[in-house]
């Protein structure tokens, strides 16, 4: 395997786990770095790119853009007029993901990576999750107030599900897409070791080299 993708529920500890995994393997970590690379290529402020990260543009904006593109006087695409939105971000993401895959030896967090790489035989796909209380506890430990943590746990994954549905036409999470799904309450070190052990066993199995996750994987 040359690529590990980490899809995750918000607050389950995926960023720390992915960082440990990449460090253990000596591989490149692509998490917030993906957003920064897109901002660089789009020549926009990274904060502007972050606002589009794994979430749809507001409905009123998407509605206005429909009228914009339907107007004879406004025949230019919005990105040529200088606007940056999730549609443009996803166009650039395709290029970035292709470059990431070509370089290989990387751990890629979210951003639709399992869908971009779903047909690659050298990619191993993992989904991380945890009970809400565990996710809230982790967020509080990272500095969030409890009310804020509860709100984030309740809303962020809904935005991610809508993002995946809109751009890839799939429900989130799509369990048929992943080689394994792990409850992170077992502890970060145990999660990392379980991923590595399972990935190595998969590589040695008769199924390795074959894309078997075809049901509803697109």
Number of C-alpha atoms within 10 A of each C-alpha: 17 16 23 28 25 25 23 22 21 23 27 26 21 23 19 11 20 23 19 17 24 20 13 12 12 11 17 19 21 23 18 16 13 22 22 18 17 23 20 13 13 17 11 15 12 16 12 13 23 18 14 19 22 21 20 21 16 11 9 9 12 15 11 11 14 11 12 16 14 11 11 9 8 12 10 12 13 16 13 8 9 10 10 18 20 22 16 17 21 18 11 16 22 14 12 17 19 13 11 18 19 11 12 17 20 22 27 28 24 23 25 23 21 25 19 15 19 21 17 16 15 19 25 25 23 21 23 21 20 19 13 17 14 16 23 25 16 16 22 17 11 11 10 15 13 14 10 14 21 19 12 18 19 13 11 15 19 15 15 23 17 18 23 21 13 13 14 15 13 17 15 16 16 15 16 13 23 19 17 16 16 15 13 22 16 11 11 18 13 13 21 18 13 15 21 16 11 14 21 13 12 16 14 11 10 9 10 16 15 11 14 14 15 11 10 12 19 12
